[in-house]
């Protein structure tokens, strides 16, 4: 087909990667973004811009860097993150099932996709502020998550949008796609509600890259059940499941873990949608993911997770669920002065909610909704159970643990005994949902018989089954880019 017209629904990382890929493949591309220019970009704008990918060593990292001459780079131990480690990390969250072909594709294509992004002037910086600690005069990276886009999620979307526009793509803002046009079983376009009215837009193929359904409390209640209607929404208000509904109406079927989602502990006082009064770059600071440096207490004054079970980028996407399951759907994170300089910027953010006291006795009285006597007993028992025989080392799973508790802390266990003490109230913030549509290796949407629906493709949060019980941090943006690239090329050649 000569110069086919590809319609891309959505304006975040996955959709933009699809659009860039389709343009590369010779298509004309129209992208419909539900938000206005200031709020466009979907959930991608709310992220820290970190992307997980397999790499061998520092020689793999250097070509991806925006500034390889940064004076910190020669003093940096980037380590390596081979495919085998990425596979093991994905398997850890896969409910005992082997990795699917799509999950293997995510891993195997991750580095090549990062390199592809750099060909469009999208480059990356080492995540010194959150993924590295200084040790023996070097910056040591941990957890396999090494690079982020310049300007974090905002910078990633802006760079991808600039690449899209350089290639001749056209974007229409405040344009919500409502349904798919179908002719003789083939998707031939979309019905879109624009500022100038509703219209039919014909195309040769459609790529749905418009996110999940986490911003719809009604759809969360219907599909996910449980207390999920009570969760706060960390990201965009526009991910209400419209793309999923359109695909289901066209014959797709719901695929993946229906109650699965990325959900993190976040400031209990944050409004839904990340506080739209703040700039995008600030909204992500409502997450609270340094729990591994302290303890979390529920309303009964009890701990309910092993805060040190693993590096935080392997647990934060699951611990939001754990908080939601507590009485009242909240918890408090407790820290002392010993770890204050290790807390991420989100804890120093001017809008962060916290209480502070010079004694634990005074602190527990300030924990709104918590049994103070039980909380004090928990903290005292925790302190008595800490084993000091191992040194505290946040760059590794240090084995510094408690002994004798019903729920042990297995790494990074420090006594909470250095005032002033601070406590931060958290609730569950849902980021994106794991259920979506089924796709094949070309990112074509499948019907109930597992046959491709002609002309329909999907990427990003629209794809179900990529993540099951959780995910290694940074995999979401990578998945969006990998399958966005595939979906765009496939749509251009459909």
C-alpha positions as CSV (number, residue, x, y, z in Angstrom):
1,X,0.0,0.0,0.0
2,X,1.4,3.4,-1.0
3,X,1.6,6.0,1.7
4,X,-1.0,4.4,4.1
5,X,-2.8,6.5,6.7
6,X,-2.3,5.3,10.2
7,X,-4.4,6.6,13.1
8,X,-2.8,6.6,16.5
9,X,-5.0,7.0,19.6
10,X,-3.2,8.4,22.6
11,X,-0.3,10.8,23.1
12,X,2.0,9.1,25.7
13,X,5.3,7.2,25.3
14,X,3.7,4.1,23.7
15,X,1.5,6.0,21.2
16,X,4.3,8.4,20.2
17,X,6.7,5.5,19.6
18,X,4.0,3.9,17.4
19,X,3.6,7.1,15.5
20,X,7.3,7.6,15.0
21,X,7.7,4.0,13.9
22,X,4.8,4.3,11.4
23,X,6.2,7.4,9.9
24,X,9.6,5.7,9.5
25,X,7.8,3.0,7.7
26,X,6.3,5.4,5.1
27,X,2.9,6.0,6.5
28,X,1.0,9.3,7.0
29,X,0.1,9.5,10.7
30,X,-2.6,11.4,12.5
31,X,-2.5,11.2,16.3
32,X,-5.5,12.0,18.4
33,X,-4.8,13.1,22.0
34,X,-7.7,13.4,24.4
35,X,-5.9,16.1,26.6
36,X,-5.0,19.6,25.7
37,X,-1.4,20.5,25.0
38,X,-0.6,21.3,28.6
39,X,-1.9,17.9,30.0
40,X,-1.1,15.7,27.0
41,X,1.1,12.7,27.3
42,X,-0.9,10.3,29.3
43,X,0.7,8.6,32.3
44,X,4.1,8.9,30.7
45,X,4.3,12.6,31.8
46,X,3.8,11.5,35.4
47,X,6.7,9.1,35.5
48,X,10.3,9.6,36.5
49,X,11.3,8.7,32.9
50,X,13.3,5.6,34.0
51,X,13.5,2.7,31.5
52,X,14.7,-0.8,32.3
53,X,16.6,-2.7,29.6
54,X,19.1,-5.5,29.3
55,X,22.7,-4.4,28.9
56,X,26.1,-6.0,29.3
57,X,28.4,-3.3,30.7
58,X,29.3,0.4,30.7
59,X,30.2,0.2,27.0
60,X,26.5,-0.6,26.4
61,X,25.5,2.4,28.4
62,X,27.8,5.1,27.0
63,X,26.1,5.4,23.5
64,X,22.8,6.1,25.1
65,X,23.9,9.0,27.3
66,X,23.0,12.6,26.7
67,X,26.2,13.7,28.3
68,X,28.9,11.0,28.3
69,X,31.4,13.6,29.4
70,X,29.6,14.2,32.8
71,X,32.5,14.1,35.3
72,X,30.6,11.5,37.4
73,X,30.7,9.0,34.5
74,X,34.3,7.9,34.9
75,X,33.6,7.3,38.6
76,X,30.5,5.3,38.0
77,X,30.1,1.5,38.3
78,X,27.1,0.8,36.0
79,X,27.4,-2.9,36.5
80,X,25.5,-5.0,34.0
81,X,22.0,-6.2,33.6
82,X,22.0,-9.2,31.3
83,X,18.9,-10.7,29.7
84,X,19.0,-13.6,32.1
85,X,18.7,-11.2,35.0
86,X,15.8,-9.3,33.4
87,X,14.1,-12.7,32.7
88,X,14.5,-13.7,36.4
89,X,13.1,-10.4,37.6
90,X,10.1,-10.8,35.3
91,X,9.6,-14.4,36.4
92,X,9.5,-13.3,40.0
93,X,6.3,-11.5,39.3
94,X,4.8,-14.0,36.9
95,X,2.6,-16.1,39.3
96,X,4.7,-19.2,38.8
97,X,4.1,-19.2,35.0
98,X,6.9,-19.3,32.4
99,X,7.4,-16.1,30.5
100,X,5.2,-15.6,27.4
101,X,6.5,-14.9,24.0
102,X,5.5,-11.2,24.4
103,X,7.4,-11.0,27.7
104,X,10.5,-12.5,26.1
105,X,10.1,-9.9,23.3
106,X,10.0,-7.1,25.8
107,X,13.3,-8.3,27.3
108,X,15.1,-9.2,24.1
109,X,14.1,-6.0,22.3
110,X,14.7,-3.7,25.2
111,X,18.2,-2.6,24.4
112,X,17.7,-2.3,20.6
113,X,14.6,-0.1,21.4
114,X,16.7,2.2,23.6
115,X,19.2,2.5,20.8
116,X,16.4,3.2,18.3
117,X,15.2,6.1,20.5
118,X,18.6,7.7,20.5
119,X,18.4,7.8,16.6
120,X,15.6,10.2,17.1
121,X,17.6,12.4,19.5
122,X,16.0,10.9,22.6
123,X,18.8,10.4,25.0
124,X,19.2,9.5,28.7
125,X,20.9,10.3,31.9
126,X,22.2,8.0,34.7
127,X,19.7,8.0,37.6
128,X,22.2,9.2,40.2
129,X,19.5,10.6,42.5
130,X,17.5,7.4,43.0
131,X,19.4,4.3,41.7
132,X,23.0,4.9,42.9
133,X,24.7,5.3,46.2
134,X,28.3,6.6,46.7
135,X,30.6,3.9,47.9
136,X,34.4,4.0,48.2
137,X,34.5,7.1,45.9
138,X,32.3,5.6,43.2
139,X,28.7,5.8,42.2
140,X,27.4,2.3,42.4
141,X,24.2,1.4,40.6
142,X,21.9,-1.2,42.0
143,X,18.7,-3.0,40.9
144,X,19.3,-3.0,37.2
145,X,17.6,0.3,36.6
146,X,20.2,2.7,35.3
147,X,18.9,5.4,32.9
148,X,16.1,8.0,32.7
149,X,15.1,10.4,30.0
150,X,16.3,14.0,30.3
151,X,13.6,15.9,32.1
152,X,12.1,12.6,33.4
153,X,8.6,11.7,32.0
154,X,7.9,15.2,30.8
155,X,11.2,15.3,28.9
156,X,10.6,11.9,27.4
157,X,7.2,12.8,26.0
158,X,8.4,16.2,24.8
159,X,11.4,14.6,23.0
160,X,9.3,12.0,21.4
161,X,6.7,14.6,20.3
162,X,9.5,16.7,18.7
163,X,10.7,13.6,16.8
164,X,7.1,12.8,15.7
165,X,6.7,16.4,14.4
166,X,10.1,16.4,12.7
167,X,9.0,13.4,10.7
168,X,5.8,15.1,9.6
169,X,3.3,13.6,11.9
170,X,0.1,15.5,12.7
171,X,-1.5,15.7,16.2
172,X,-5.0,16.9,17.1
173,X,-5.5,17.8,20.8
174,X,-8.7,17.6,22.9
175,X,-9.9,14.9,20.5
176,X,-11.4,11.9,22.2
177,X,-11.9,8.8,20.1
178,X,-15.2,7.2,20.9
179,X,-15.5,4.2,18.7
180,X,-13.9,2.3,15.8
181,X,-15.2,2.3,12.2
182,X,-15.5,-1.2,10.9
183,X,-16.2,-2.3,7.3
184,X,-16.5,-6.0,6.5
185,X,-14.7,-7.0,9.7
186,X,-11.8,-4.6,9.1
187,X,-11.1,-1.5,11.3
188,X,-11.1,1.4,8.9
189,X,-10.9,4.4,11.2
190,X,-12.3,6.1,14.3
191,X,-15.2,8.3,15.4
192,X,-13.6,11.2,17.2
193,X,-15.1,14.0,19.3
194,X,-13.1,17.2,18.6
195,X,-13.5,20.8,19.7
196,X,-15.2,21.5,16.3
197,X,-17.6,18.5,16.6
198,X,-17.8,14.8,16.1
199,X,-16.5,13.3,12.9
200,X,-15.5,10.0,11.2
201,X,-11.9,9.8,10.3
202,X,-10.9,7.1,7.8
203,X,-7.6,5.3,8.0
204,X,-5.8,2.2,6.8
205,X,-5.0,1.0,10.3
206,X,-5.6,2.1,13.9
207,X,-3.1,1.8,16.8
208,X,-4.7,2.0,20.3
209,X,-2.1,3.5,22.6
210,X,-4.4,5.3,25.0
211,X,-3.8,3.7,28.3
212,X,-5.7,1.5,30.7
213,X,-8.8,2.1,32.9
214,X,-7.3,3.2,36.2
215,X,-8.8,6.7,36.1
216,X,-12.4,5.2,36.1
217,X,-13.5,4.2,39.6
218,X,-16.5,2.6,38.1
219,X,-14.5,0.4,35.8
220,X,-12.0,-0.4,38.5
221,X,-14.9,-1.6,40.7
222,X,-16.4,-3.6,37.8
223,X,-13.2,-5.3,36.5
224,X,-10.9,-5.3,39.5
225,X,-13.3,-5.7,42.4
226,X,-12.1,-5.4,46.1
227,X,-11.3,-2.0,47.4
228,X,-9.9,-0.7,44.1
229,X,-12.5,1.9,43.7
230,X,-11.0,3.6,46.8
231,X,-7.5,4.0,45.4
232,X,-6.2,7.4,44.4
233,X,-5.1,7.9,40.8
234,X,-1.5,9.0,40.4
235,X,-1.6,9.8,36.8
236,X,-3.8,11.3,34.1
237,X,-7.5,11.7,34.4
238,X,-8.0,10.6,30.8
239,X,-7.2,6.9,31.2
240,X,-10.8,5.8,31.7
241,X,-10.7,2.7,29.5
242,X,-12.2,4.1,26.3
243,X,-9.6,2.3,24.2
244,X,-10.3,-1.0,25.9
245,X,-14.1,-0.5,25.4
246,X,-13.6,0.3,21.7
247,X,-11.5,-2.8,21.2
248,X,-14.0,-5.0,23.1
249,X,-16.8,-3.7,20.9
250,X,-14.7,-4.6,17.9
251,X,-14.4,-8.2,19.0
252,X,-11.3,-8.2,21.2
253,X,-11.4,-9.9,24.6
254,X,-10.2,-8.9,28.0
255,X,-6.8,-10.5,28.6
256,X,-4.5,-10.5,31.6
257,X,-4.9,-10.3,35.4
258,X,-8.1,-8.3,35.9
259,X,-7.2,-7.2,39.4
260,X,-3.6,-6.5,38.6
261,X,-2.1,-3.1,38.6
262,X,0.9,-0.9,39.3
263,X,0.1,0.6,42.7
264,X,2.5,2.5,45.0
265,X,2.4,4.0,48.5
266,X,1.7,7.7,48.0
267,X,0.9,10.7,50.1
268,X,-2.5,10.2,51.7
269,X,-3.4,13.8,51.3
270,X,-2.8,13.9,47.5
271,X,-5.9,14.5,45.4
272,X,-6.7,12.3,42.5
273,X,-4.8,12.8,39.2
274,X,-1.6,14.0,40.9
275,X,-2.8,17.4,41.8
276,X,-3.5,19.2,38.6
277,X,-2.6,22.5,40.2
278,X,1.1,21.5,40.2
279,X,3.5,21.1,37.2
280,X,3.8,17.6,35.9
281,X,7.4,17.4,37.0
282,X,6.3,17.9,40.7
283,X,3.3,15.6,40.7
284,X,5.3,12.4,40.9
285,X,6.7,13.6,44.2
286,X,3.5,12.4,46.0
287,X,4.8,8.8,45.8
288,X,6.5,7.6,48.9
289,X,8.8,4.7,48.2
290,X,11.6,4.9,50.7
291,X,9.8,2.6,53.1
292,X,12.9,0.2,52.9
293,X,14.8,2.7,55.1
294,X,12.2,2.5,57.9
295,X,9.0,0.7,58.8
296,X,5.3,1.0,57.8
297,X,2.5,0.8,60.4
298,X,-1.2,0.3,59.8
299,X,-4.1,1.6,61.9
300,X,-3.6,-1.2,64.4
301,X,0.0,0.0,64.9
302,X,1.4,-3.1,63.3
303,X,3.8,-3.7,60.5
304,X,2.3,-5.6,57.5
305,X,5.1,-6.1,55.0
306,X,8.8,-6.9,55.1
307,X,9.9,-3.4,54.1
308,X,13.4,-4.8,53.2
309,X,12.5,-7.9,51.2
310,X,14.1,-6.5,48.1
311,X,15.2,-3.3,46.4
312,X,12.4,-0.8,46.3
313,X,12.1,-0.9,42.5
314,X,11.1,-4.6,42.8
315,X,8.5,-3.9,45.6
316,X,7.0,-0.4,45.2
317,X,4.5,-1.5,42.4
318,X,3.1,-4.1,44.9
319,X,3.2,-2.3,48.2
320,X,0.5,0.1,47.1
321,X,-1.8,-2.9,47.1
322,X,-0.6,-3.9,50.5
323,X,-1.5,-0.4,51.9
324,X,-4.9,-0.5,50.2
325,X,-5.6,-3.8,52.1
326,X,-5.0,-2.3,55.5
327,X,-7.8,-1.0,57.7
328,X,-8.9,2.4,56.4
329,X,-6.7,2.0,53.3
330,X,-3.7,3.8,54.8
331,X,-0.4,3.5,56.7
332,X,2.3,5.6,58.1
333,X,6.0,5.4,57.1
334,X,8.4,6.0,60.1
335,X,12.0,7.1,59.8
336,X,14.7,8.5,62.1
337,X,17.5,11.0,61.5
338,X,20.0,8.4,60.6
339,X,18.4,7.9,57.2
340,X,17.2,11.4,56.5
341,X,19.9,12.2,54.0
342,X,19.0,9.0,52.1
343,X,15.3,9.8,51.7
344,X,14.4,10.7,48.1
345,X,13.4,14.2,47.1
346,X,9.8,13.3,47.3
347,X,10.1,13.4,51.1
348,X,11.5,16.9,51.0
349,X,8.9,18.1,48.5
350,X,7.3,21.3,49.9
351,X,3.8,19.7,49.6
352,X,4.8,16.5,51.4
353,X,2.7,15.7,54.5
354,X,4.5,14.5,57.6
355,X,4.6,14.8,61.4
356,X,7.8,15.2,63.5
357,X,8.7,14.6,67.1
358,X,11.8,14.3,69.3
359,X,10.6,11.1,71.0
360,X,8.8,8.0,69.7
361,X,6.2,8.4,72.5
362,X,5.3,11.8,71.1
363,X,5.4,10.7,67.5
364,X,2.9,7.8,67.9
365,X,0.4,10.3,69.4
366,X,0.6,12.3,66.2
367,X,-0.2,9.4,63.9
368,X,-3.8,10.1,62.9
369,X,-6.0,7.0,62.9
370,X,-3.4,4.8,64.5
371,X,-3.5,3.0,67.9
372,X,-0.6,4.8,69.6
373,X,0.0,2.2,72.3
374,X,0.3,-0.6,69.8
375,X,2.4,1.5,67.5
376,X,4.9,2.3,70.3
377,X,5.0,-1.4,71.3
378,X,5.7,-2.3,67.6
379,X,8.5,0.2,67.3
380,X,10.2,-0.9,70.6
381,X,10.0,-4.6,69.6
382,X,11.4,-3.8,66.2
383,X,14.3,-1.9,67.7
384,X,15.1,-4.7,70.1
385,X,15.0,-7.3,67.2
386,X,17.6,-5.5,65.0
387,X,20.8,-7.4,64.6
388,X,23.8,-5.1,64.4
389,X,26.3,-7.8,63.3
390,X,26.1,-6.7,59.6
391,X,26.8,-3.3,58.3
392,X,24.1,-1.2,56.8
393,X,24.7,-0.9,53.0
394,X,21.9,0.4,50.7
395,X,23.8,-0.6,47.6
396,X,23.2,-4.3,48.1
397,X,20.8,-6.7,49.8
398,X,22.9,-6.3,53.0
399,X,21.3,-9.0,55.2
400,X,21.0,-6.6,58.1
401,X,17.8,-7.9,59.6
402,X,15.7,-8.4,62.6
403,X,15.4,-11.7,64.5
404,X,12.4,-13.0,66.5
405,X,9.6,-11.0,65.0
406,X,6.4,-12.5,63.6
407,X,7.2,-10.4,60.5
408,X,10.9,-9.9,60.0
409,X,12.6,-7.1,58.1
410,X,15.3,-9.0,56.1
411,X,17.5,-6.2,54.8
412,X,18.4,-2.6,55.8
413,X,17.0,-3.0,59.4
414,X,18.2,0.0,61.5
415,X,17.0,0.8,65.0
416,X,14.7,3.8,64.9
417,X,16.4,5.6,67.7
418,X,17.9,8.8,66.4
419,X,15.7,11.9,66.8
420,X,14.0,13.8,65.3
421,X,11.6,11.2,64.1
422,X,9.4,11.7,61.1
423,X,6.2,9.9,59.9
424,X,4.5,10.2,56.5
425,X,0.9,9.2,55.9
426,X,0.4,7.1,52.8
427,X,-2.4,5.5,50.9
428,X,-2.6,3.5,47.7
429,X,-2.0,5.3,44.4
430,X,-2.9,3.3,41.3
431,X,-0.7,4.0,38.3
432,X,-1.8,1.7,35.6
433,X,-3.9,-1.5,35.1
434,X,-2.5,-4.8,33.9
435,X,-5.5,-6.2,32.1
436,X,-6.0,-5.2,28.5
437,X,-6.4,-6.8,25.1
438,X,-4.5,-9.8,23.7
439,X,-2.1,-9.1,20.9
440,X,0.2,-11.2,18.7
441,X,3.9,-10.6,18.1
442,X,3.1,-7.9,15.5
443,X,1.0,-6.1,18.2
444,X,-2.2,-6.9,16.2
445,X,-5.2,-7.1,18.5
446,X,-6.7,-10.6,18.7
447,X,-10.4,-11.6,18.8
448,X,-11.9,-14.3,21.0
449,X,-10.6,-17.0,18.6
450,X,-7.1,-15.5,18.9
451,X,-7.2,-14.3,15.3
452,X,-6.0,-10.8,14.4
453,X,-8.7,-8.2,14.0
454,X,-7.7,-6.7,10.6
455,X,-6.5,-3.1,10.9
456,X,-6.3,-2.9,14.7
457,X,-3.1,-2.8,16.8
458,X,-2.3,-1.9,20.4
459,X,0.6,-0.9,22.6
460,X,1.4,0.3,26.1
461,X,-1.1,-0.1,28.9
462,X,-3.6,-1.4,26.3
463,X,-1.8,-4.7,26.1
464,X,-2.8,-7.2,28.8
465,X,-0.7,-10.0,30.1
466,X,2.7,-8.3,30.0
467,X,2.7,-7.8,33.8
468,X,1.0,-10.2,36.2
469,X,1.8,-10.0,40.0
470,X,3.9,-6.9,39.6
471,X,6.8,-5.7,37.6
472,X,10.4,-4.6,37.9
473,X,10.5,-0.8,38.1
474,X,11.0,1.0,34.8
475,X,9.6,-1.9,32.7
476,X,6.4,0.0,31.9
477,X,7.9,2.7,29.8
478,X,10.2,0.1,28.1
479,X,7.2,-2.0,27.3
480,X,5.4,1.0,25.8
481,X,8.4,1.8,23.6
482,X,9.0,-1.8,22.5
483,X,5.5,-2.6,21.5
484,X,4.8,0.9,20.3
485,X,7.6,0.6,17.8
486,X,6.3,-2.8,16.7
487,X,2.7,-1.6,16.5
488,X,3.6,1.4,14.3
489,X,5.6,-0.6,11.8
490,X,2.9,-3.3,11.7
491,X,0.1,-0.8,11.1
492,X,2.0,0.9,8.3
493,X,2.3,-2.4,6.6
494,X,-1.1,-3.8,7.4
